[in-house]
Amino acid sequence: MIYSGFMMSDEKLNQGMKKLEKIEIKTSLPGPEAKKVIEEDTKFLATSTKSMNIVAKRGQGVFIEDVDGNVFIDFASGIGVTNLGHVHPYVAKKVEEQLHKLWHFAGTDFYYKEQVDAAKALAEVTPGKFSKKTFFTNSGAESIEAAIKISKASTKKQQFIGFIGAFHGRTLGALSLTASKPVQRKGFFPTMPGVEHVPYPNPFRNPFGIDGYEEPEELVNRTIEFIDRYVLKTYIPRENAAAFFIEPIQGEGGYIVPPKSFHKRLRQLADENEMLVVMDEVQSGFGRTGKFFASEHFGVEPQIITLAKAISNGVPMGAVVMDSKLDFPEQGRHSNTFGGNLLASASAVATIEVMKKDHILENSTKQGNHLNKRLHELQEKYDAIGDVRGLGLMQAIDFVKDRNTREPDAKLRDKVEKSTFEHGMIVLPTGLSAIRFIPPLIITEEQVDMGVEALDKAIKASL
C-alpha cells in the first residue's frame, strides 16, 4: 500500500494469508463454491439489486478474493463505500479498540463522547463556515428521510422539488424524490405527496436539445428558467416550497456532471423563494471527486447535506449535517435507535483522520485524472463509447448506438459489464447505458492501468 500514516502490518491484519495484488481467475465464473452460495442466497434472501455473480470472501486494498480463490480488482468499492480500500488497517484498529469497550448505548437518548467526536469531525470537513449540527442515521435513505423532516420543520412548508434522473433511496419518502428508473417506483404508488421533478442539466442528453459541453451556460439558463417560470411561477406556491433535493453529481442517474455555474444559480433561485437546498452527497462525498465533497467543486455551501456510504468506510452509518439554525425546535420530533452507534462513530472519525493525513484527496485527483485519460483513449478506440465523464475517481463511460444521435445502448453496456467480471474486474452500471468506475481512493496508477486493461478486453469481447 502506498500510504503509511496509519498502516498496520499485512501479517497482523491478514493473519498470514497471501497478499492480494493482482487479478487471478482460476475457475469458470461463477466458480463451484460461489454457485452454492448464489443458490442459497436466492432461496433465503429477498430479491434486491444483485448485478454481478461474485461471492466475496475477503478484501484487501483494491482487491476482492471470492470463495473459489479468484481475485478481482474492485472498481465498485461496495457502491462507493470503501473509499479507503477494504479492511483499512487503521480504521480496523480503531473499530477493534471500540469493540472491546462498548458497542451500543443509543446516542439519541443518552450521551457518549465518540458520537460528539464524529459530529465535530464532520462539522470541520463539510462545506460552510457557519455553525453546524448533525443527526446520525444508518443509511443514505434514512438520511434523506431525516432531511425531509428537517426541511418541513424548519421552513414550515410542505412541498419539494427534485430532479429527473435523481436517486435518493427506496424508502417511501426518499422514493418520492427518486426518479432514475421506473422499476424503483413500480407498484408503490402513492409515494409521499408534494414532490415535483424538473430536468437536471445533463450536458450529454437533455430535453432542451442543447449540447451542454458546447453551450454550458445556455443549458443552465434553460434549466433555471424552466424551474422558475414553469414550476415556481405556475403551480408550486412560494409559500409551500420548502426545498430542492439535489445531487451535486447525479449518481444512479448516470454520473452526470452539470455545468459549473448550475448549483450557484440554483442556490440563488432557492434564496429568492425562501427555499433550502438539500445536497445529497451520499455517493459523491468523502473524497470521491478529489475534494471532501463534490459540492465544493461548484462553490456552494449547502444548508443541509446528506451523507452515508464512505462516511465510515464500510461500517453502516449515515448522517445529516445542517446549519444549526435548522435544528428541530423541540425533543421528540425525530429520533432513531442506532444512529451514531459507537462502532460507526469510531470508524467515521478514523476514516476522516486517514483522509487528512494520508493525502487521500490528492490521490483521488491524481488517479482520477489518469483514469479519465485512459477512458478517453478507449473512447478513441471504440466508437460505441459516446461519452466519458466524471470528477476525481467518480468516472463513467456511456455506450451509444450512434455518436451523432447519442442513442443509448443498454444492451452493449450490459454485455460489457458481464465481460468485465469474466476478465477479473468488478464494476457497476449506472444511468441508461453507462458503466461507473469508483475504485478505492488509495488506488495506484499501476492498478488503474490494470483495471483499464481488463475493461479494454471486456469491450473488445463484447463487440
Secondary structure, DSSP 8 states (H G I E B T S, - for coil): ----TT---HHHHHTT-----S-B--SSSS-HHHHHHHHHHHHHS------S---EEEEEBTEEEETTS-EEEESSHHHHT-TT-BT-HHHHHHHHHHHTT-S---TTTS--HHHHHHHHHHHHHSS-SS-EEEEEESSHHHHHHHHHHHHHHHH---EEEEETT----SSHHHHHH--S-HHHHTT--S--SSEEEE----SSS-TT---TTT-HHHHHHHHHHHHIIIIITTTS-TTTEEEEEE-SSBTTTT-B---TTHHHHHHHHHHHTT-EEEEE-TTTTTTTTSSSSGGGGGT---SEEEE-GGGGTTS--EEEEEEGGGS-SSTTSS--SSTT-HHHHHHHHHHHHHHHHTTHHHHHHHHHHHHHHHHHHHHHH-TTEEEEEEETTEEEEEEEEETTTTEE-HHHHHHHHHHHHHTTEE-EEETTTEEEE---TT--HHHHHHHHHHHHHHHHHH-
